[in-house]
Each structure stands twice: as structure tokens, then as C-alpha cells.
Amino acid sequence: MTNYALLASAAESFVLKGDIVYCKGPQELVSVEGGYLVCVEGRSQGVFEQLPERYSGLPLRDWSGKLVIPGLIDLHTHAPQFAFRGIGMDLELLDWLQTYTFPEEARYRDLAYAREAYEAFVRELVHGATTRAVVFATVHVPATMLLMELLEASGLITMVGKVNMDRNAPDNLSELDAKSSLAATRAWLDEACRREFKRTLPILTPRFVPSCSDELLAGLADAQRQYELPVQSHLSENPAEIRWVAELRPDARCYADAYLRSGLLGGAGCPTIMAHCVYTDPDEAALLKQREVYVAHCPTSNTCLASGIAPVREFLVAGMRVGLGTDVAGGYSPSMLHAVAEAVKVSKLRWRLVDQCAPPLTVTEAFYLATRGGGSFWGEVGSFEPGFEFDAVVLNDDDLPQACADTLASRLERLIYLDAGSRVLEKYVAGTRIGL
Amino acid sequence: MTNYALLASAAESFVLKGDIVYCKGPQELVSVEGGYLVCVEGRSQGVFEQLPERYSGLPLRDWSGKLVIPGLIDLHTHAPQFAFRGIGMDLELLDWLQTYTFPEEARYRDLAYAREAYEAFVRELVHGATTRAVVFATVHVPATMLLMELLEASGLITMVGKVNMDRNAPDNLSELDAKSSLAATRAWLDEACRREFKRTLPILTPRFVPSCSDELLAGLADAQRQYELPVQSHLSENPAEIRWVAELRPDARCYADAYLRSGLLGGAGCPTIMAHCVYTDPDEAALLKQREVYVAHCPTSNTCLASGIAPVREFLVAGMRVGLGTDVAGGYSPSMLHAVAEAVKVSKLRWRLVDQCAPPLTVTEAFYLATRGGGSFWGEVGSFEPGFEFDAVVLNDDDLPQACADTLASRLERLIYLDAGSRVLEKYVAGTRIGL
């Protein structure tokens, strides 16, 4: 729907000089100290130790001594939950939704409230190291359009979903029935298409099976095909949730199968992200792999809502598509650097406490998930290899002792653990420098 | 050794007005919005909704709208590891020590290096929400004295240990033998006594059993009695470490028993902190309780070194003494607010993955551990109840949305998760305002 070619032609061509680190593969961190990263019309031409003659005419932006990394990709976050991040972490998922989340999301009927809260969300996203995000809004069409406008203006590239929910939510938030939810969705999609955003795609967003009647999911599948939309939802996050889904959908072999039977689980022409997958067993994993579904691993949220630890090592061994998400406000931090650190941390605890056959994630692997892993949802995004869209972040670690960090890999590791979101000096999204 | 009376007489008398939150007990969070917290000569006189007439003559420091909490108490941290925090998190304890920690600590033979690194450590501690800390230095006497001088000048109250280690360390770090380690320790203690620091106590610091010969531990026990010193060390952190200790000390029933047999495990006149206790079973726990030993729970470090999760709920149910530590640089963050959040987080994962009979820590319980729990190592410290030493921190959360945080408890929770170390406006230690 969005013409990214427009973006590319607006993007500049230039050379960034700096200490460049990126992933080629999950175990392959490439680092070039004092390297040259070349951008031509929005795409990386690669990283060079010496600047090739053919690029010598391009303007040079000299960030010598600063770390340059690919922009981070947040595969799962909730914009309307940003305002209450870090509050109400004493409940598990279903009670947390009813007690804290739904009442807060109901406020987004009020556009003035939504504007203040969404402006703060977008400001935070812009200042951090994230360049792209896949975002839940609320059920409200006007507030969702407002969020899309703010994100479009920010320069970030995002997918934004008006949430669908026609059951098991309080009256002041739930949509009346499937029909009105679908009508609102189509109104939203038509408006979003009409606006011709360059950076901001709509994504279909049934909240999760307990919130969506069979009729609603079927209608969304129709809209998915008609508008050729990507899909995001939640999957296998919490034991009580999974038991509930089994009751609600006795037709389904497993939780993922419920989405599949409703026509909303990946496959050709339906790129899909499922957040969490904490309790996804090998059968469900095989289904996700077959349907080419992306898992958005959200370690902070899975810890804070006491959900558990997703078997990410198993997903990677199985060759599944995996990225990372902050899942604000199940996760309290909107920082993807924080998410990288948390992914490593929980994988260590899972190795120690659950399965010593599943080695912990390395920092490189988690960084891969946060860049190229999630970035591939957009195509060639999340790396500096030639041809990749030019998402790049320049980070400042001048004030940290250099004696102890004698490689770019260790400087990157330190910035991940110290959650260096506030250290962003410059940020490029698809070749365009965006204002911080 | 240190005359805290000197401190008290230097401390001012005044009233702080603000939104005051503190713990009376592990489940009892007291909050008074727009309350008056009275300090007379270094001790709290309590918190009042209306200022009692008898205090109306004291100067009022008006922090209306700002959160006022007790200073946080870091029961376990390593000053010489601050410089490499966030680096080298890919190994377990014993390999991590040999690969990263010992080579870095060897640098503290160089006083110029030590000065730069320790100044950065102290600066960070001063700016955060910590008012007291129990600190490992290195084996080096001059660098340890320098650290004590810097801490004394900072206004923080600390205990600092010159580390003892006479075996299983590289030649450039290990002390030659028990005799020379003991001689250096006595030289350090004599020098520390001579300096008459007001805020900075020495604490005996055998690194851990694998680093200390039986002869060294016996000699340290003699010094402990002679100088009437507190003791700190490490206990039951990692499975390989515990197996090694069992080999090294076949005489001991358990790891803690090795310290006991060497005369360095609590009891009358020997206040003792043991860091970690991840694998402390009920027998070892009973021994710690009997000897009134403090457990310094270090959740970040235990996660990052893949050690595991300490059974803190069990310790609390057993009525043991427990505080929190940052354990820089096994833990990457020197922030005690971060440690509080991590304590809650790992307790949720332990509940979910290990023992559903051990409910997760609440935020209030973890905050209690970080204030009154650890503070009691100094006596009446870590609360605003009448008679407690006046350690207080004023935090600014003006820029965070207030609509979502309608109680002081939820504002505190949010500041804990958002790691509000950079939000400290003012800090008092034993009644004295210290420069930030």
C-alpha cells in the first residue's frame, strides 16, 4: 500500500564514517573500526575499510570514534500503554488487562488525552535507537489515525493497528459486535489508504482470541485479503489465557490453529507477527514455521507479567522467523537495547532452570534478532550489507572507559546493558536523517 | 571504630515537605502525600500530615509534589569492577573471574588508574539513590585507602574491604601467601584507624573460599576479633563454585560451614554479609539464620552470570536477614532502584519456573529489602520511623504522566522500573545533605 520508492528517492546519498557494527548472521557480528558506511538513495552499499574511489564524491559525515549500528526493530509494542509503563506489575496477563490495561485504553476515546499520550510515545521512540516498530493502537479509529499521523511525521517507519475486540472487555472499551468492529476497521483502512502515508502502514490487529468472536476474525480475514494487509496478534503467552482459548475454540488443535482456522495465520500474502509464544510447543512451532509467521519475543513483558520464558533457542534451531519486541507496557521499557539485554538474561535463566540443552542466547544473537531478525519483516532491513535499506543509529560512548572495551563487540555489549537509548547522536531511517 | 555521634552533631535539623513513601515492614508501605518529614540532629522524628507545633521553628525544605524515599542500601558491590560493567557477560562465575575480573582488578596496583576508575564509581554512587554501600575493593592497600578517602569525601556512608586472596588467582593479582596477605590487611586496618574516617568503615573481605587458604581465613578471624570488624564474602553462588569448595574444604558440612569453621560466619560481635546464596538449602539457611548473617541478594548478577535465582521468599519466610546488592560488575547496573526491579522480576520467574509455592516478591517487599532490610546492618537505617538515621532521597517524576499514577505507591513502582537514578534532586545521609 505504501510506496517506499518515494522514500528512497527522497533519501540522500552520503558516507558515514565511524566504528561500525552489524550482524550478517545470528552468530556473525561484523565490526569495522573507522569504517566507511555508504548510503546511496536510501540503501546501504556496504561497509569499507577504505572508501572506494567511486564514492569519493559523496558527502562524508564523520562520526569517527562513535559506534554506528543498524536501527533497531521493535516487532511488538502498544502505544496506548506507554503512559502507564512501570505501573501495575503485580498481576498476571488476564487480570492485568482487566485491571490496568483496558481502563487505560478506554481513555483513548478522548482525542485530547490520546494526543498528549501518543506525542510522548512517539517522542520517546524517536529519541531511542529504534527505527521501525509494529504498534498496537486501541479500538478507536480517530485516535489510531492520530497516532499514524504523529508517527508519519516523526520519520520512523511503522505499522500501526487499530485493535479489534468485540467480547470479554468492559463496555467502555469493547466494540459492540463483530459487525460494528468490522465497519470501523474498514472505515479506518479507507481513511489510512486515502492519506497515502509514506512510512506508516496499517496492520490488522485482532487483540487476541479471547477478545475476538469467530465472526469478527472471519470478517478480518476477508479484509486482510481485500486490502492485502499484514496481521499482528498475541499467541500462547500465559497458561490461563491458553486454557481459556481452548475453551473458546474447541475446534482448534492449538492456540495458533485458532488463528489459522480463522484465516489469520500467515501464509502467502498474509505476513503475520505473533507476540510472545512462551508456551508454543514443537507442534505449534511447526505450524508457525510452515506459515512463515514471525515470533515477536518480548522478554521483559514475559518476565513482568510472570508469563515465563519463551523457548527462543528452540525457535532458532528450528529455523523460525524471530524478532524482539518491547511490548510496552507488559514491558516497562520502550528501549530495544533493553529488550536485547533482557533476551540474553532470560535465556540464561531458562538454560539454568528449565533446559540445559538450550544454550543461552549470546549478545550477538539477541542483537541479530533486534536488527536483521525483526527487520526482515520489511524485507532487506536490519543490516549494512549491500542492498539493505539504510537504517542506522550513531551512539556516543565517549564518557565510558575505553580501556575495558577494547573491541567494538564489547563496546556494543556495554551499550546494550547500559541501555544507551539516551546516547543516540543521529538516526537514519531508509536513508533519511530524522530529527531527534 | 567510627564515631557516628560526630556525624549526628554535624547534621542539621530541618523539615522536608513532599510526597513521602517508606516501609515499616516487608508488606507495609506507608505513604503520606504532602507530608512533613522531620529531621533533628541526623535522626528522623517521623512523618506527619500536619507539621507539629514543636517543629514549626525548623527550616522547611519544600519539595511539594516530589517523591521522598529512604536512601537505598547496597549491601554488595565491587568498586574496581565498575569500569567494565556491561562487558563480558558470556561466562559463568569461575571463568568470568579468571577471564575478565582478575585481569581488571590487577590494574589497581596502578594508583593513577585506580584514581580515575574509583572517582567514576563514587561519582555514580553519589548521583544515584544509594546512601550507603558495602564495597569490595581489591587486594591493594594503597588503592583501597584511596577508595576510602574518595568515599569519605563523598558524604556517603560505606564499609570498604581490602580483598584477601592467596590462592587460585593469577600471579599479578594474588597475594603471595597467607602471611603476607595478613600483614597487608593489618597495615591497611592500622592506616584506616589512624585516618579516623567518619563515614567509612573497614570491613574484612576474604574474597571467597576458593581464593583463601585455611591459614588465611584463620588469621582473618584473629584480626576480626582484635579490630571488632564486620565481615563480607560470597556464598553458594554457582554450582561449579560450590563443588570446588566441597573439594577444597572436605571438613565443612556445607559452603557456609567452611566460613563458620574458620571463625568468619556471623555470631556475636561479628556482623557478616554473604552475597548471593543462590543455592543455599534449608540446612545452610538455618545456619545463616542462627549466626544472624545477612544475605545480600544480587538478582542482576545472578541472572547475568547464569547462576540462577536465590530462594529469597524462603529466606523471608524463615525470618532471615536479607538485603539487596547490585554486585557490580556481575551486575551491570550500580543502581539500587534497578536491583529492586530485578529482585521482583526474577522472583516471578522463580515462581513460574521453579516453585509455585514461593509467591513472587511484591514491589513493596523488594523496596523493603533495599531500604530497611539492608539498612538494619547499620542499625536503625532505611525507614522514616522516629529514631531512624535520616537517609533520604528526593526524586523528580514531574515529566511522567500523573493521570496513570494516582497513588504514591504506583509513582514509586514506576520510578523503580524506570530506574530513576538520574532523577535524584537531593540526598541526605544521616541528616547531612550531600552534594550531587
Interface residues (C-beta under 8 A of the other chain):
Chain A: A83 F84 R85 G86 I87 G88 M89 D90 E104 R107 Y113 E116 A117 A120 T303 C304 A306 S307 G308 I309 Y332 S333 A341 V344 K345 V346 K348 L349 R350 W351 R352 L353 V354 P360 T362 V363 P401 A403 C404 A405 S410 E413 R414 L415 I416 Y417 L418
Chain B: A83 F84 R85 G86 I87 G88 M89 D90 E104 R107 Y113 E116 A117 A120 T303 C304 A306 S307 G308 I309 Y332 S333 A341 V344 K345 V346 K348 L349 R350 W351 R352 L353 V354 P360 T362 V363 P401 A403 C404 A405 S410 E413 R414 L415 I416 Y417 L418
